Amino acid sequence: MLKKLNNNYYLPVTSIILIFLLGSYISLSRGSNLTDGDSYSLILSFLDLLDFGKYYPSRGAYGHLIPEMLLGSAAYFFGIPISNLISFIFFFSSIYIIFITFFEKNITNFSLFLLLISSNFYLLFENTNTIDYPIALFFLYVGLFFLKNDRLTYASIFFAITISCRANFCIFVYPLIFLYFLHNKIILKKIKLFLFTLTLTTIIGLLFFIPVFYVNNFSLNFINIPFITNSNTPGWYGGPPISFGDLFPRFIFKIYKLIGSFSFMIIFVVFLYNIKKLISLKTINQKFIWSIIILNLLIYALTPTKFLIVNPFIIFLYVLLFAYLNKKIIYIIILLNMIPWFINYEFLNIKYLNDNFCDAREALSASFQFSISQGHFLSYLSHPSYADCYSQNMREYANNFINNKPLKLSN
């Protein structure tokens, strides 16, 4: 019996601890080698407030106050490695929250689910940056947990905090609330509760954006979204112009890369084979899952840039597969996810506008050409550090930024 307990308990716990230690090590060791260009601007938002006494939103026109202050202060007092670690802890915690939201508490199943998530290189590595996405994911999943457990006031509060961490996450929050009332057939019977939940979420969420409204003279001129405002410039998200020919190829290629060059085909085949079971929409779980997947894909179709934007899609895709597929298939997907860490293949030869790794890569053309390439992990290890790119904007903090020291020591 003791041997059975060891196998059923200590092995899963050990794997969970090892994954946490791996993510923590990546967070600490990468330091200021930040692969997301918004990371340094998020830190600068805190530094500007500290040095000049004025709030400058990290995204230019708008900002996310909680991550800016939390991660910015962590970088200032403790250094970039610690702010990276905080981001990863939020991501790691969010995976646990989403697991207990959709599955029974089971240490063995959680370790397998965590392994599935962590085997995806982009999910693990991109969320070890000092960035606001994993913080927003955490609060979104906590809000969803309370929503599923009929704790609407708590759900509203955490959904509001989600919006304050990533404004575009409102495209998930309000449909989730609507689906909850619609599935339970109480949207008309409890219309006051429905409106109260929406109102509370909105009011608390807007409170965190008061500094943004203040720096924009309490006008809405800073909003610059194609199809909603009077602009179709690509600057609102840093991508190509809003046209099908520019966006769709990028969208398909990046979704393929995110799912995995080896696991994409098996997931596609298994999905088609089990399509009736996977899209039945009989349960509230499936309705929640599919709302996130569809909405995230729609927004990413207009913003096919960084992989962090489409994190909710791939996580909820894994939730769907984990819930309805045989565990043997899950093990196969994990194995196939791990292969491109070390060796990969390319079927496109993409030519870019320039080869300066500090600049955003703009594809000019692509041709079909099969080749074997370095895996993502090996490529990460051999790639020059992005620290030199971002240090140019860090003013007097540049030296400590590059050397992963607390930025406070610059003063």
Kinemage of the C-alpha trace (Angstrom):
@kinemage 1
@onewidth
@group {chain A} dominant
@subgroup {mainchain}
@vectorlist {calphas} color= white
{ca met a 1} P 0.000 0.000 0.000
{ca leu a 2} L 2.893 2.337 0.814
{ca lys a 3} L 4.397 1.655 -2.605
{ca lys a 4} L 1.057 2.459 -4.256
{ca leu a 5} L 0.851 5.686 -2.265
{ca asn a 6} L 4.374 6.598 -3.371
{ca asn a 7} L 3.491 6.086 -7.034
{ca asn a 8} L 0.140 7.861 -6.851
{ca tyr a 9} L 1.271 10.808 -4.777
{ca tyr a 10} L 5.008 11.442 -4.683
{ca leu a 11} L 5.600 11.098 -8.423
{ca pro a 12} L 2.928 13.683 -9.381
{ca val a 13} L 4.057 16.041 -6.607
{ca thr a 14} L 7.662 15.695 -7.755
{ca ser a 15} L 6.715 16.517 -11.354
{ca ile a 16} L 4.752 19.597 -10.216
{ca ile a 17} L 7.704 20.816 -8.151
{ca leu a 18} L 10.143 20.206 -11.022
{ca ile a 19} L 7.976 22.161 -13.481
{ca phe a 20} L 7.700 25.034 -11.003
{ca leu a 21} L 11.462 24.994 -10.467
{ca leu a 22} L 12.084 24.931 -14.239
{ca gly a 23} L 9.824 27.930 -14.800
{ca ser a 24} L 11.394 29.748 -11.855
{ca tyr a 25} L 14.888 29.034 -13.169
{ca ile a 26} L 13.998 30.349 -16.636
{ca ser a 27} L 12.461 33.473 -15.084
{ca leu a 28} L 15.510 34.222 -12.942
{ca ser a 29} L 18.180 33.251 -15.465
{ca arg a 30} L 16.711 35.168 -18.397
{ca gly a 31} L 16.774 38.398 -16.382
{ca ser a 32} L 16.441 41.412 -18.652
{ca asn a 33} L 16.519 39.225 -21.784
{ca leu a 34} L 12.841 40.049 -22.289
{ca thr a 35} L 11.263 38.719 -25.484
{ca asp a 36} L 8.208 40.962 -25.277
{ca gly a 37} L 8.683 44.564 -26.303
{ca asp a 38} L 5.970 45.778 -23.941
{ca ser a 39} L 7.874 44.580 -20.871
{ca tyr a 40} L 10.263 47.508 -20.631
{ca ser a 41} L 7.482 50.059 -21.242
{ca leu a 42} L 5.516 48.503 -18.388
{ca ile a 43} L 8.519 48.989 -16.090
{ca leu a 44} L 9.066 52.525 -17.383
{ca ser a 45} L 5.502 53.439 -16.475
{ca phe a 46} L 6.345 52.851 -12.818
{ca leu a 47} L 9.730 54.592 -13.101
{ca asp a 48} L 8.154 57.659 -14.753
{ca leu a 49} L 5.623 57.944 -11.948
{ca leu a 50} L 8.428 57.605 -9.404
{ca asp a 51} L 10.829 60.062 -11.055
{ca phe a 52} L 8.502 62.659 -12.577
{ca gly a 53} L 5.382 62.311 -10.440
{ca lys a 54} L 3.253 61.788 -13.544
{ca tyr a 55} L 1.564 58.671 -14.847
{ca tyr a 56} L 2.424 57.665 -18.401
{ca pro a 57} L 0.446 54.599 -19.561
{ca ser a 58} L 2.698 51.751 -20.657
{ca arg a 59} L 0.893 51.257 -23.956
{ca gly a 60} L 1.080 54.905 -24.978
{ca ala a 61} L -2.623 55.697 -25.136
{ca tyr a 62} L -3.763 53.290 -22.434
{ca gly a 63} L -2.215 51.358 -19.582
{ca his a 64} L -2.795 48.610 -17.065
{ca leu a 65} L -2.269 50.041 -13.620
{ca ile a 66} L -1.971 46.883 -11.483
{ca pro a 67} L 0.750 45.115 -13.541
{ca glu a 68} L 2.579 48.389 -14.123
{ca met a 69} L 2.811 49.156 -10.415
{ca leu a 70} L 3.295 45.558 -9.235
{ca leu a 71} L 5.935 44.454 -11.737
{ca gly a 72} L 7.511 47.903 -12.038
{ca ser a 73} L 8.035 48.159 -8.294
{ca ala a 74} L 9.386 44.583 -8.168
{ca ala a 75} L 11.957 45.435 -10.849
{ca tyr a 76} L 12.836 48.663 -9.051
{ca phe a 77} L 13.349 47.195 -5.578
{ca phe a 78} L 14.475 43.657 -6.406
{ca gly a 79} L 15.521 43.494 -10.075
{ca ile a 80} L 14.142 42.170 -13.358
{ca pro a 81} L 14.682 38.480 -12.458
{ca ile a 82} L 12.266 38.860 -9.537
{ca ser a 83} L 9.636 40.664 -11.609
{ca asn a 84} L 9.962 37.819 -14.151
{ca leu a 85} L 9.463 35.304 -11.348
{ca ile a 86} L 6.328 37.112 -10.147
{ca ser a 87} L 4.876 36.898 -13.665
{ca phe a 88} L 5.616 33.173 -13.814
{ca ile a 89} L 4.075 32.561 -10.370
{ca phe a 90} L 0.880 34.233 -11.570
{ca phe a 91} L 0.924 32.023 -14.666
{ca phe a 92} L 1.617 28.851 -12.670
{ca ser a 93} L -1.163 29.733 -10.210
{ca ser a 94} L -3.572 30.460 -13.054
{ca ile a 95} L -3.066 26.926 -14.404
{ca tyr a 96} L -4.030 25.501 -11.013
{ca ile a 97} L -7.110 27.736 -10.826
{ca ile a 98} L -8.295 26.746 -14.298
{ca phe a 99} L -7.742 23.082 -13.425
{ca ile a 100} L -9.897 23.148 -10.277
{ca thr a 101} L -12.511 25.177 -12.170
{ca phe a 102} L -13.090 22.447 -14.763
{ca phe a 103} L -11.828 19.275 -13.092
{ca glu a 104} L -12.004 17.539 -9.738
{ca lys a 105} L -9.073 18.107 -7.401
{ca asn a 106} L -6.725 15.246 -8.164
{ca ile a 107} L -2.970 15.554 -7.784
{ca thr a 108} L -2.235 13.013 -10.530
{ca asn a 109} L -4.507 14.660 -13.080
{ca phe a 110} L -3.221 18.119 -12.178
{ca ser a 111} L 0.391 17.057 -12.700
{ca leu a 112} L -0.523 15.658 -16.128
{ca phe a 113} L -2.489 18.790 -17.058
{ca leu a 114} L 0.382 20.994 -15.898
{ca leu a 115} L 2.786 18.910 -17.960
{ca leu a 116} L 0.543 19.335 -21.008
{ca ile a 117} L 0.551 23.124 -20.568
{ca ser a 118} L 4.269 23.321 -19.804
{ca ser a 119} L 5.296 21.091 -22.696
{ca asn a 120} L 4.217 23.887 -25.036
{ca phe a 121} L 7.388 25.961 -25.340
{ca tyr a 122} L 5.662 29.273 -26.022
{ca leu a 123} L 3.226 28.942 -23.119
{ca leu a 124} L 6.011 28.315 -20.638
{ca phe a 125} L 8.703 30.669 -21.926
{ca glu a 126} L 6.612 33.683 -22.895
{ca asn a 127} L 5.016 33.763 -19.448
{ca thr a 128} L 8.387 34.095 -17.735
{ca asn a 129} L 8.681 37.658 -19.065
{ca thr a 130} L 7.888 40.695 -16.935
{ca ile a 131} L 4.517 41.206 -18.599
{ca asp a 132} L 0.859 41.762 -17.763
{ca tyr a 133} L -0.704 38.807 -19.622
{ca pro a 134} L -0.144 36.111 -16.947
{ca ile a 135} L -1.509 38.447 -14.262
{ca ala a 136} L -4.639 39.052 -16.332
{ca leu a 137} L -4.983 35.300 -16.954
{ca phe a 138} L -4.845 34.616 -13.222
{ca phe a 139} L -7.622 37.071 -12.352
{ca leu a 140} L -9.735 35.937 -15.322
{ca tyr a 141} L -9.565 32.333 -14.142
{ca val a 142} L -10.289 33.272 -10.527
{ca gly a 143} L -13.331 35.227 -11.713
{ca leu a 144} L -14.469 32.252 -13.782
{ca phe a 145} L -13.985 29.951 -10.769
{ca phe a 146} L -16.283 32.112 -8.639
{ca leu a 147} L -18.774 32.455 -11.499
{ca lys a 148} L -19.053 28.674 -11.852
{ca asn a 149} L -19.561 28.414 -8.099
{ca asp a 150} L -22.364 31.010 -8.112
{ca arg a 151} L -20.336 33.615 -6.203
{ca leu a 152} L -21.313 36.502 -8.448
{ca thr a 153} L -20.042 39.404 -6.355
{ca tyr a 154} L -16.585 37.875 -6.067
{ca ala a 155} L -16.690 36.995 -9.768
{ca ser a 156} L -17.482 40.615 -10.642
{ca ile a 157} L -14.610 41.933 -8.524
{ca phe a 158} L -12.043 39.590 -10.059
{ca phe a 159} L -13.371 40.126 -13.573
{ca ala a 160} L -12.994 43.878 -13.013
{ca ile a 161} L -9.400 43.398 -11.877
{ca thr a 162} L -8.867 41.275 -15.002
{ca ile a 163} L -9.941 44.178 -17.202
{ca ser a 164} L -7.652 46.527 -15.278
{ca cys a 165} L -4.741 44.169 -16.039
{ca arg a 166} L -5.573 43.737 -19.742
{ca ala a 167} L -8.322 45.951 -21.158
{ca asn a 168} L -8.939 43.651 -24.140
{ca phe a 169} L -9.858 40.795 -21.768
{ca cys a 170} L -13.276 42.411 -21.499
{ca ile a 171} L -14.095 40.447 -24.671
{ca phe a 172} L -13.974 37.333 -22.467
{ca val a 173} L -15.484 38.710 -19.271
{ca tyr a 174} L -18.882 39.939 -20.466
{ca pro a 175} L -19.705 36.900 -22.666
{ca leu a 176} L -18.825 34.591 -19.740
{ca ile a 177} L -21.278 36.441 -17.488
{ca phe a 178} L -23.950 36.335 -20.199
{ca leu a 179} L -23.433 32.594 -20.786
{ca tyr a 180} L -23.708 31.876 -17.065
{ca phe a 181} L -27.157 33.474 -16.838
{ca leu a 182} L -28.268 32.120 -20.217
{ca his a 183} L -27.254 28.508 -19.493
{ca asn a 184} L -28.969 28.548 -16.094
{ca lys a 185} L -32.087 30.071 -17.718
{ca ile a 186} L -32.237 32.879 -15.181
{ca ile a 187} L -31.361 35.831 -17.390
{ca leu a 188} L -34.993 36.989 -17.400
{ca lys a 189} L -35.970 35.737 -13.949
{ca lys a 190} L -33.016 37.475 -12.339
{ca ile a 191} L -32.544 40.423 -14.640
{ca lys a 192} L -31.649 42.688 -11.709
{ca leu a 193} L -28.888 40.323 -10.614
{ca phe a 194} L -27.653 40.098 -14.198
{ca leu a 195} L -27.502 43.880 -14.550
{ca phe a 196} L -25.947 44.231 -11.098
{ca thr a 197} L -23.157 41.808 -12.052
{ca leu a 198} L -22.440 43.664 -15.290
{ca thr a 199} L -22.577 47.064 -13.587
{ca leu a 200} L -20.353 46.088 -10.676
{ca thr a 201} L -17.773 44.599 -13.048
{ca thr a 202} L -17.793 47.729 -15.215
{ca ile a 203} L -17.644 50.289 -12.420
{ca ile a 204} L -14.804 48.604 -10.531
{ca gly a 205} L -12.946 48.030 -13.788
{ca leu a 206} L -13.256 51.685 -14.808
{ca leu a 207} L -11.924 52.852 -11.446
{ca phe a 208} L -8.515 51.462 -12.357
{ca phe a 209} L -8.540 53.460 -15.592
{ca ile a 210} L -9.091 56.834 -13.936
{ca pro a 211} L -5.364 57.688 -14.352
{ca val a 212} L -5.659 56.917 -18.083
{ca phe a 213} L -8.705 59.153 -18.444
{ca tyr a 214} L -6.916 61.843 -16.426
{ca val a 215} L -3.849 61.987 -18.693
{ca asn a 216} L -6.230 62.140 -21.687
{ca asn a 217} L -8.268 65.008 -20.185
{ca phe a 218} L -11.191 62.650 -19.490
{ca ser a 219} L -11.876 62.210 -23.196
{ca leu a 220} L -12.123 59.046 -25.269
{ca asn a 221} L -9.759 60.304 -27.952
{ca phe a 222} L -7.111 57.774 -26.904
{ca ile a 223} L -9.285 54.888 -28.092
{ca asn a 224} L -8.046 53.818 -31.519
{ca ile a 225} L -9.663 50.554 -32.596
{ca pro a 226} L -10.451 49.710 -36.235
{ca phe a 227} L -14.144 49.195 -37.033
{ca ile a 228} L -15.079 50.979 -33.788
{ca thr a 229} L -13.198 54.254 -34.043
{ca asn a 230} L -12.351 56.285 -37.103
{ca ser a 231} L -8.973 54.693 -37.813
{ca asn a 232} L -7.558 51.621 -39.499
{ca thr a 233} L -3.911 52.275 -38.726
{ca pro a 234} L -1.869 49.297 -37.587
{ca gly a 235} L -0.401 51.233 -34.663
{ca trp a 236} L -3.128 50.184 -32.249
{ca tyr a 237} L -1.548 46.763 -31.874
{ca gly a 238} L 1.772 46.954 -33.723
{ca gly a 239} L 0.871 44.650 -36.582
{ca pro a 240} L 0.344 44.855 -40.322
{ca pro a 241} L -2.446 46.872 -41.974
{ca ile a 242} L -6.035 45.697 -41.552
{ca ser a 243} L -6.471 43.641 -44.700
{ca phe a 244} L -7.270 39.978 -45.315
{ca gly a 245} L -4.180 39.410 -47.442
{ca asp a 246} L -1.877 40.750 -44.715
{ca leu a 247} L -3.591 39.255 -41.668
{ca phe a 248} L -4.913 35.822 -42.624
{ca pro a 249} L -1.603 34.145 -43.634
{ca arg a 250} L 0.027 35.401 -40.446
{ca phe a 251} L -2.925 34.211 -38.387
{ca ile a 252} L -2.851 30.654 -39.792
{ca phe a 253} L 0.929 30.356 -39.594
{ca lys a 254} L 1.169 31.617 -36.006
{ca ile a 255} L -1.673 29.411 -34.772
{ca tyr a 256} L 0.115 26.463 -36.356
{ca lys a 257} L 3.384 27.472 -34.658
{ca leu a 258} L 1.711 27.960 -31.286
{ca ile a 259} L -0.068 24.590 -31.312
{ca gly a 260} L 3.194 22.933 -32.325
{ca ser a 261} L 4.769 21.840 -35.593
{ca phe a 262} L 4.668 18.178 -34.551
{ca ser a 263} L 1.487 18.045 -32.458
{ca phe a 264} L -0.621 20.170 -34.818
{ca met a 265} L -1.531 17.294 -37.128
{ca ile a 266} L -2.529 14.807 -34.429
{ca ile a 267} L -4.617 17.426 -32.640
{ca phe a 268} L -6.305 18.279 -35.932
{ca val a 269} L -7.045 14.614 -36.751
{ca val a 270} L -8.185 13.737 -33.227
{ca phe a 271} L -10.361 16.823 -33.165
{ca leu a 272} L -12.104 15.867 -36.415
{ca tyr a 273} L -12.568 12.280 -35.220
{ca asn a 274} L -14.185 13.463 -31.948
{ca ile a 275} L -15.858 16.581 -33.276
{ca lys a 276} L -19.407 15.739 -32.124
{ca lys a 277} L -18.254 15.136 -28.570
{ca leu a 278} L -16.038 18.219 -28.493
{ca ile a 279} L -18.592 20.710 -29.811
{ca ser a 280} L -21.796 19.354 -28.264
{ca leu a 281} L -22.210 22.484 -26.061
{ca lys a 282} L -24.461 20.544 -23.689
{ca thr a 283} L -22.616 21.629 -20.564
{ca ile a 284} L -21.743 25.024 -19.179
{ca asn a 285} L -18.098 23.948 -19.267
{ca gln a 286} L -18.121 23.543 -23.033
{ca lys a 287} L -19.941 26.830 -23.482
{ca phe a 288} L -17.336 28.639 -21.400
{ca ile a 289} L -14.463 26.893 -23.197
{ca trp a 290} L -15.751 27.559 -26.689
{ca ser a 291} L -16.606 31.189 -25.964
{ca ile a 292} L -12.983 31.814 -24.935
{ca ile a 293} L -11.572 29.879 -27.897
{ca ile a 294} L -13.737 31.563 -30.536
{ca leu a 295} L -13.440 35.085 -29.136
{ca asn a 296} L -9.679 34.805 -28.726
{ca leu a 297} L -9.259 33.507 -32.279
{ca leu a 298} L -11.403 36.353 -33.604
{ca ile a 299} L -9.337 38.995 -31.857
{ca tyr a 300} L -6.102 37.296 -32.901
{ca ala a 301} L -7.263 37.243 -36.513
{ca leu a 302} L -7.021 41.044 -36.314
{ca thr a 303} L -3.839 41.038 -34.211
{ca pro a 304} L -1.640 38.130 -35.383
{ca thr a 305} L 1.498 39.338 -33.648
{ca lys a 306} L 2.780 38.052 -30.290
{ca phe a 307} L 1.835 34.601 -28.978
{ca leu a 308} L 0.852 35.995 -25.579
{ca ile a 309} L -2.294 37.488 -27.108
{ca val a 310} L -3.603 34.045 -27.987
{ca asn a 311} L -2.623 32.289 -24.725
{ca pro a 312} L -6.280 31.852 -23.642
{ca phe a 313} L -7.053 29.975 -26.880
{ca ile a 314} L -4.336 27.361 -26.516
{ca ile a 315} L -4.937 26.913 -22.766
{ca phe a 316} L -8.663 26.352 -23.239
{ca leu a 317} L -7.975 24.088 -26.210
{ca tyr a 318} L -5.891 21.964 -23.854
{ca val a 319} L -8.693 22.080 -21.264
{ca leu a 320} L -11.092 20.778 -23.918
{ca leu a 321} L -8.761 17.991 -25.040
{ca phe a 322} L -7.884 17.013 -21.481
{ca ala a 323} L -11.544 16.764 -20.522
{ca tyr a 324} L -12.730 14.635 -23.443
{ca leu a 325} L -9.796 12.675 -24.845
{ca asn a 326} L -8.141 9.456 -23.732
{ca lys a 327} L -5.089 10.079 -21.535
{ca lys a 328} L -2.934 8.135 -24.025
{ca ile a 329} L -3.620 10.872 -26.578
{ca ile a 330} L -2.613 13.478 -23.999
{ca tyr a 331} L 0.717 11.715 -23.445
{ca ile a 332} L 1.315 11.643 -27.212
{ca ile a 333} L 0.594 15.374 -27.487
{ca ile a 334} L 2.986 16.094 -24.617
{ca leu a 335} L 5.715 14.071 -26.322
{ca leu a 336} L 5.140 15.803 -29.655
{ca asn a 337} L 5.134 19.193 -27.889
{ca met a 338} L 8.571 18.444 -26.449
{ca ile a 339} L 10.270 17.547 -29.747
{ca pro a 340} L 10.429 21.137 -31.124
{ca trp a 341} L 12.192 22.244 -27.939
{ca phe a 342} L 15.319 20.567 -29.354
{ca ile a 343} L 14.778 19.998 -33.081
{ca asn a 344} L 12.255 21.463 -35.455
{ca tyr a 345} L 11.394 21.641 -39.120
{ca glu a 346} L 10.356 24.531 -41.334
{ca phe a 347} L 8.340 24.348 -44.524
{ca leu a 348} L 8.512 28.049 -45.323
{ca asn a 349} L 11.507 30.186 -46.189
{ca ile a 350} L 10.480 33.630 -44.951
{ca lys a 351} L 12.307 36.765 -45.991
{ca tyr a 352} L 12.115 39.697 -43.598
{ca leu a 353} L 12.488 43.426 -44.088
{ca asn a 354} L 15.634 43.445 -41.966
{ca asp a 355} L 17.647 41.009 -39.872
{ca asn a 356} L 18.189 43.260 -36.863
{ca phe a 357} L 16.802 41.201 -34.002
{ca cys a 358} L 16.075 44.359 -31.996
{ca asp a 359} L 13.515 45.513 -34.564
{ca ala a 360} L 10.056 44.063 -35.081
{ca arg a 361} L 10.262 41.391 -37.770
{ca glu a 362} L 8.175 42.273 -40.818
{ca ala a 363} L 7.792 39.456 -43.335
{ca leu a 364} L 8.160 40.480 -46.975
{ca ser a 365} L 7.675 37.147 -48.743
{ca ala a 366} L 7.548 33.411 -48.165
{ca ser a 367} L 8.274 30.401 -50.337
{ca phe a 368} L 7.813 26.683 -49.700
{ca gln a 369} L 11.112 25.130 -48.699
{ca phe a 370} L 11.534 22.265 -46.241
{ca ser a 371} L 14.438 22.426 -43.794
{ca ile a 372} L 15.535 21.091 -40.408
{ca ser a 373} L 16.199 23.766 -37.813
{ca gln a 374} L 17.238 24.250 -34.210
{ca gly a 375} L 14.566 23.651 -31.607
{ca his a 376} L 12.987 26.584 -29.771
{ca phe a 377} L 14.949 25.985 -26.561
{ca leu a 378} L 18.301 25.652 -28.314
{ca ser a 379} L 17.519 28.711 -30.395
{ca tyr a 380} L 16.704 30.641 -27.220
{ca leu a 381} L 20.044 29.651 -25.674
{ca ser a 382} L 22.050 30.725 -28.743
{ca his a 383} L 20.092 33.909 -29.488
{ca pro a 384} L 21.672 37.263 -28.525
{ca ser a 385} L 20.114 38.863 -25.469
{ca tyr a 386} L 17.359 41.399 -26.018
{ca ala a 387} L 18.606 43.324 -22.975
{ca asp a 388} L 20.777 45.597 -25.132
{ca cys a 389} L 17.756 46.427 -27.304
{ca tyr a 390} L 15.560 47.526 -24.424
{ca ser a 391} L 18.288 49.148 -22.310
{ca gln a 392} L 18.396 52.054 -24.771
{ca asn a 393} L 15.075 53.238 -23.359
{ca met a 394} L 15.906 52.746 -19.667
{ca arg a 395} L 17.613 56.104 -19.063
{ca glu a 396} L 19.909 56.089 -16.019
{ca tyr a 397} L 18.633 52.642 -15.103
{ca ala a 398} L 20.207 51.040 -18.204
{ca asn a 399} L 23.324 49.635 -16.525
{ca asn a 400} L 21.429 47.969 -13.677
{ca phe a 401} L 18.791 46.794 -16.140
{ca ile a 402} L 21.397 44.978 -18.253
{ca asn a 403} L 23.129 43.509 -15.211
{ca asn a 404} L 19.871 42.305 -13.590
{ca lys a 405} L 20.376 44.429 -10.488
{ca pro a 406} L 17.592 46.233 -8.605
{ca leu a 407} L 16.931 49.417 -10.579
{ca lys a 408} L 16.800 51.361 -7.309
{ca leu a 409} L 20.578 51.069 -6.978
{ca ser a 410} L 20.946 53.400 -9.992
{ca asn a 411} L 19.942 56.349 -7.802
